[in-house]
Amino acid sequence: MVGTLSRILTRATAALLLLAVIGGLPVALVHYVGWPLPTTVPDLDQLTGWLHTPVTDTVIINLLAIAAWLLWAAFIHAIGHELLDTWRGMPTRTS
């Protein structure tokens, strides 16, 4: 009985933490950084202007936000594959 309750609590805690990471990171990125990409396609003059201007803190934060979005997307992709494998009854990798 105690082992079953402990297992249920462990799984529920893991599920809540997973949902917090899945939903929390995008909310935090949107709230604190905003949309890091330009809203329009830059023309040649804008591109050369960006290359000749010094790198600011905003540019670095936006690049880090883009990297965080890409890592988050890869994480979601991996979770999707693991869920699909679990649904199909495939064994999990242990190494």
Phi, psi and omega in degrees: 000311181294322178296321179293317179295320179296319179295319179295316179295320178296315180292321179294319178296317178297319179295319179294319177295320177297315177295325178295319179290317181298317182268331186286321182296313177298321179297316180295318180296317180293320183289314187269330183251320186087196181278116186278348184264156176296150182276344177233161177285123182288147176270183185295323179295319178294319179297315178292328176295320178294325181289334183264351179270151179291156180283126181256173177298324180296320179296317180295317179297319178295320177295320177294324177294319177297317178298320179295319178297318180294318177295321178297317180296320177295322178296316178297320178299315179295319178297319178300317178294320178295319177296319178296316178296321178295319179298322180280351179084019180282148180289150180276155176279137182252350181253000000 
